[in-house]
Amino acid sequence: MKVVVAESAGFCWGVKRAVEKARALAAKSGMPVYTDGPLIHNKQMLARLAEEGIKAADNPETLSNCVLLIRAHGIPPSRKAALEKLPVRLEDATCPDVARIHRIIRERVAAGETVLVFGDAGHPEVIGLVGCAGVEALVIRRPEEVSELPPPRRRYCLVSQSTQFPRSFDRIAASVLARFPDSAIIDTICRSTRRRQEELFEMAPEVDAFVIVGDPHSANTLRLVEIARELKPAFHVRTADDVAAAEFSGLRTVGLSAGASTPSFVLEEVRKKLESIPTVDR
């Protein structure tokens, strides 16, 4: 079977940076390396890092004489302040795109604005964003929720979780401006997310179906799956073991993409498995 691989598939630059930073610390620090929770959302990559001595700490407060690395999703300032008091060498692998949103939120709150965060309330990145604003933050998911917002103290500032749907952000922004015309709208969806989603639309005319590779806990992977299923039949797999040849009967060409935390070795194994499937008409 022919496989068309998206150029954007796999690690985004923020995830790549975090993994490289963790590996460099393990190689050069001379101390055990732990991460404050999972470094990224990919079970296979985390397992490989654990083999290299880089492990997620379930209870960082018990650590000492080691390196503790802040995850790529970032953390609230209060969390960082608590970690800085521990007897560890604290290092930061927050994605620079996420760190930029942190700075924007702090500046807007300092200016007296109330921050609206378009995102998933329980996601680690969103928890960090809300933490930057303290009480001056509200999380919204749908345009319909705008009608329920209370009047802001001064005005609203809308930002986004970095891996959200651009089209959904635009709809929410329109609803916010319709009700609160003086609101500030700052689109903070990262370029990697935009390109990854756009590429599915570009590939759709060339393929019979999509295969999206990624961890089920990866929010950006799940969004890719949602878009892919609007365009063509689509399959969400974690690894090559999830690829069932029978499901691809009658398909000649599939488009292959992956979430921002999917490592290249997992993507390559899936590609090889798909290419090994013979093309058989239904």
C-alpha positions in Angstrom: 0.0 0.0 0.0 1.2 3.5 -0.8 1.9 5.7 2.2 2.0 9.5 1.9 3.8 10.9 5.1 3.0 14.4 6.2 6.1 16.6 6.4 4.9 17.9 9.8 4.4 14.4 11.3 6.2 13.7 14.6 8.0 15.8 17.1 7.4 19.5 17.1 10.4 21.7 18.0 9.2 22.2 21.6 9.0 18.5 22.2 12.3 17.9 20.5 14.0 20.5 22.6 12.6 19.0 25.8 13.8 15.5 24.9 17.2 16.8 23.9 17.5 18.8 27.1 16.7 15.8 29.2 19.2 13.6 27.4 21.9 16.2 27.7 21.3 16.5 31.4 21.5 12.8 31.8 24.7 12.6 29.9 26.5 15.6 31.5 25.1 16.4 34.9 26.5 13.4 36.8 23.2 13.2 38.7 20.0 11.2 38.4 17.4 13.0 36.1 13.7 13.2 37.0 10.9 15.1 35.3 8.0 16.8 37.2 5.4 14.5 35.8 5.6 13.0 32.2 8.0 15.1 30.1 5.7 14.7 27.1 2.5 12.7 26.2 3.9 9.6 24.6 4.2 6.3 26.4 6.8 4.8 24.0 9.1 7.8 24.2 8.8 7.9 28.0 9.7 4.2 28.2 12.8 4.8 26.1 13.8 7.8 28.2 13.4 5.7 31.4 15.8 3.2 29.9 18.3 6.0 29.6 17.8 6.9 33.3 15.3 9.8 32.8 12.2 9.0 34.9 9.0 10.9 35.8 8.8 11.7 39.5 5.5 10.8 41.1 6.3 12.8 44.2 9.1 15.3 43.5 8.9 16.6 47.1 10.8 13.5 48.2 13.8 14.1 45.8 17.2 15.4 46.6 20.7 15.6 45.0 19.3 15.1 41.5 18.1 17.1 38.4 14.4 17.9 38.3 13.2 18.9 34.8 10.0 20.9 34.3 7.8 19.3 31.6 7.3 20.7 28.1 3.7 21.7 28.9 5.0 24.2 31.6 3.7 24.6 35.1 2.0 27.3 37.2 4.3 29.9 38.9 3.3 28.7 42.3 4.4 25.1 41.4 7.7 26.4 40.1 8.2 28.4 43.3 7.6 25.2 45.4 10.0 23.2 43.3 12.7 25.9 43.6 12.7 25.2 47.4 13.6 21.6 47.0 17.2 20.3 47.4 17.5 19.6 43.6 18.9 21.2 40.5 15.8 22.6 38.8 15.9 22.8 35.0 13.1 24.0 32.7 12.0 22.3 29.5 8.8 24.4 29.0 8.1 24.8 25.3 9.1 28.4 24.3 5.8 28.8 22.6 4.0 28.0 25.9 6.5 30.2 27.8 5.5 33.1 25.5 1.8 32.6 26.4 2.8 32.7 30.1 4.5 36.1 29.5 1.5 37.5 27.6 -0.9 36.5 30.4 1.3 38.0 33.1 1.5 41.3 31.1 -2.2 41.4 30.5 -3.1 40.7 34.1 -0.7 43.4 35.2 -2.6 45.8 32.9 -5.8 44.9 34.8 -7.3 42.6 32.1 -9.2 39.4 32.8 -7.8 36.5 30.8 -9.9 34.0 28.9 -8.1 30.8 28.0 -9.5 28.7 25.1 -8.5 25.2 26.1 -9.1 22.0 27.9 -9.4 22.8 31.6 -7.6 19.7 32.9 -4.7 19.8 30.4 -1.3 20.4 32.0 -0.6 23.3 29.7 -3.9 25.0 30.5 -3.3 24.5 34.2 0.0 26.4 33.8 -1.6 29.2 31.8 -4.4 29.7 34.4 -1.8 29.6 37.1 0.0 32.6 35.5 -3.2 34.6 35.8 -4.2 33.6 39.3 -7.9 34.6 39.9 -7.9 36.7 36.8 -8.5 33.7 34.4 -11.5 31.8 33.0 -11.3 28.7 30.8 -13.8 28.3 27.9 -14.3 25.5 25.4 -17.2 26.6 23.2 -18.6 29.9 21.7 -21.9 29.2 23.6 -20.1 29.7 26.9 -19.4 33.4 26.1 -23.0 34.3 26.9 -22.4 33.1 30.4 -19.3 35.2 31.1 -19.6 37.9 33.8 -18.6 41.5 32.9 -14.8 41.8 33.2 -13.1 44.1 35.8 -11.7 46.1 32.9 -11.7 44.1 29.7 -11.1 40.6 28.5 -8.0 39.2 26.8 -8.5 36.0 24.9 -5.6 33.6 24.4 -5.5 29.9 23.5 -3.9 26.7 24.5 -1.1 26.3 22.0 -2.5 23.1 20.3 -6.1 24.0 19.8 -8.2 24.2 16.6 -7.6 27.6 14.9 -11.1 27.6 13.4 -12.6 27.0 16.9 -10.5 29.9 18.3 -11.8 32.2 15.5 -15.4 31.3 16.4 -14.8 32.0 20.1 -13.0 35.2 19.3 -16.0 36.4 17.2 -18.4 35.6 20.0 -16.2 37.4 22.6 -16.0 40.5 20.4 -19.7 40.5 19.7 -20.5 40.7 23.4 -17.4 42.6 24.6 -16.2 44.7 21.7 -13.2 46.2 23.4 -11.7 42.7 24.2 -8.1 41.9 23.2 -7.7 38.9 21.0 -4.3 37.2 20.9 -4.0 34.1 18.8 -1.4 31.9 20.6 -1.9 28.7 18.7 1.6 27.6 17.7 2.8 27.4 14.1 3.5 23.7 14.4 -0.1 23.0 15.3 -1.4 25.1 12.5 0.8 23.4 9.9 0.1 19.9 11.2 -3.7 20.5 10.8 -3.5 22.4 7.5 -1.5 19.5 6.0 -4.3 17.1 6.5 -6.6 19.3 4.3 -3.8 19.4 1.6 -3.3 15.7 1.7 -7.0 14.7 1.6 -7.5 14.7 -2.2 -4.5 12.4 -2.6 -5.4 9.7 -0.2 -8.1 7.1 0.5 -7.8 7.3 4.3 -5.7 8.7 7.1 -3.6 7.0 9.8 -2.8 9.3 12.8 -0.1 8.0 15.2 0.0 9.2 18.8 -0.7 8.6 22.4 -4.4 8.7 23.4 -3.4 11.3 26.1 -2.0 13.6 23.5 -4.5 16.4 23.0 -3.0 17.6 19.7 -3.1 14.0 18.4 -6.8 13.7 19.2 -7.5 16.9 17.4 -5.7 15.6 14.3 -7.9 12.5 14.5 -11.0 14.6 14.6 -10.0 16.6 11.6 -8.9 13.5 9.6 -12.3 11.9 10.2 -14.1 14.9 8.8 -12.1 14.5 5.6 -11.7 10.7 5.1 -11.9 7.4 6.9 -9.3 7.7 9.6 -7.5 5.3 12.0 -5.9 6.3 15.3 -3.0 4.1 16.3 -0.4 4.2 19.1 2.1 1.9 17.5 2.5 -0.5 14.5 0.9 -3.2 16.7 -2.4 -1.3 16.4 -2.3 -1.5 12.5 -4.7 -4.3 11.5 -4.2 -5.2 7.8 -7.9 -6.3 7.3 -9.1 -2.7 8.1 -7.2 -1.4 5.0 -8.8 -3.8 2.5 -9.6 -1.9 -0.7 -7.4 1.1 0.1 -4.6 2.0 -2.2 -3.1 5.2 -0.6 -3.2 6.3 3.0 -2.0 9.6 4.5 0.2 9.2 7.6 0.5 11.9 10.2 1.3 12.0 13.9 1.0 14.1 17.0 3.7 16.5 18.2 4.9 14.0 20.9 5.2 11.0 18.6 8.8 9.9 18.1 10.3 9.2 14.7 11.0 5.5 15.5 7.3 4.9 16.3 6.2 6.7 13.1 8.7 4.8 11.0 7.5 1.4 12.3 3.9 2.4 11.5 4.9 3.5 8.0 6.7 0.2 7.3 3.8 -1.8 8.6 1.4 0.1 6.3 3.6 -0.3 3.3 3.8 -4.0 3.8 0.0 -4.4 3.5 -0.9 -5.6 0.0 -3.3 -3.6 -2.1 -6.4 -5.8 -2.5 -9.7 -4.7 -3.9 -12.8 -5.2 -1.7 
